[in-house]
Each structure stands twice: as C-alpha cells, then as structure tokens.
Amino acid sequence: MKRSEARPPNLVARLFWTSVVACPVAFAYGPPGLAAAGAAFGLVLLRHVDRPRRFRARVRRVARAHARTLALRRRQECFVDAYGNEIRDGWLRECDYFLDRTVLPQLAPAFPDYVEARRAEALAVVEAVAGSVALPDETTMPEDGIGYERFCLARLRAAGWRVHPTPASGDQGADIVASRGGLRLVLQCKRYGKPVGNAAVQEAAAARGYWEADAAAVVSNAGFTPAARKLAAATGVALLHHDDLDDLHEQDLPAEA
C-alpha cells in the first residue's frame, strides 16, 4: 500500500464495533456484562492513547539493533569547521536515510499515520540511541597526515591484515597496501577537518589498478561528501572511518564496479 493510501486506525470505528459486541453482552449478563463492556471500551481507549509511546518504543527497538553502526556514523559525519561550528549535515542525511530505509518500512503497517506526522520524534529517538553508545576515545588519533597513516596501518595490523606503507613518492594514490585471505587491498588515508571529496575516491580507484589490488578504500576521520559517496558507489571504492578497521573483513569490501 502506498503511503498516501494508508489509513490510520479509526477510534470511532473501533468503539462502534466494540459496542456492537459489548452491549448485547452487557444486557445479557447484567452487572458483570456491563463491567466487561466497560473494560473493553477502556482497553480500546487506552490502546489509542498509548500509540505515541508504542511508536517511539518500536523506533527505539529497531535503532538499538544498529546502535553501534549509528554511533560510528554519527562520529564520522559530525565535525567542527575552521570557524568552530559543529557541522552535522552529513549526520542528518544519514538519520533520514536510516529512518526511510530501515525504520519506517517496519513501522508503516502499524503506524501509517505516524510515518510523517511524528517523523521528528522518530529522528530524536535515533539521535538518542546513537548518542548512548560509548565509542573508543579519539584523543590518541594523530593530528598530522603521516601519523594518521601509521595509526590506520597499526589498526589494520592488529585486525590481522598483513600491511606495509607505500613509498612517500610514487604511491599512485595508495598510502597502505594490505592483504589477507588472498585479497589485496589498497587504502588512502585522509586526516581532514572536513568531509573528503571526489579526488580521494578517484585516486583510490586508480591505485587499485596500479597496485593490481582486488579492492580499494578511503579511510577518514571526517566523513565524505555526497558526491564522493556517489562516485564511490559507481567505482566500487569502500569509504571507511578508522574505527571500521578494527573489524574489517574481506566480505565488507565492494568489488570493482
């Protein structure tokens, strides 16, 4: 059923059909029947009044199943610009995407009238769940680019990858070459104060061919622009946060497009 065709639960209709069943019972059984009819009406009203709470609880349940991923995406997509402003545009887009693709398809059948009317409440729940996850402290992350490359290399090595840095000159877009399970991966590492753009994705894709690798990735602390995400999807380049390196598996990497 299309969203525009979805019909919300009708309280009047529910009360009507409850009365159709309950009133004859009340007349037939006297006071006990009347008490049962009153209880039935009360339950119908209580369930209707309780719908907002149940809606938020369902959103929370779905979000908690993806809590760590949401927390990582929140950290990746929020950053402070050169003027000291917290930029959350990427994270807000991620919340909208998660809500539309993961949460609402599960809730729309039971809450068709809430899909848009209470969207702000659902987004607030997702924000709260993402903020409730304790992620590893980032204070140990190096401030310079070379140090960040070594930082990423060490995390890959700890995750079981065989790794080596590329030469400072002539790297052809790759900072690290890693291999595991017969797969060769080239990575470009970007320690930025703003989202990474298209150029890094293009360089990683080129490095994959130069190093005869099976997969390519760009690793950053600051997230990626929408254009970079679109290009990465088209070229088969993985976009990662350095926290992803701790549990990176071969099957997590896209094949060359």
Order of alpha helices (4+ residues) and beta strands (2+ residues): alpha-alpha-alpha-alpha-beta-beta-alpha-alpha-alpha-alpha-alpha-beta-beta-beta-alpha-beta-alpha-beta
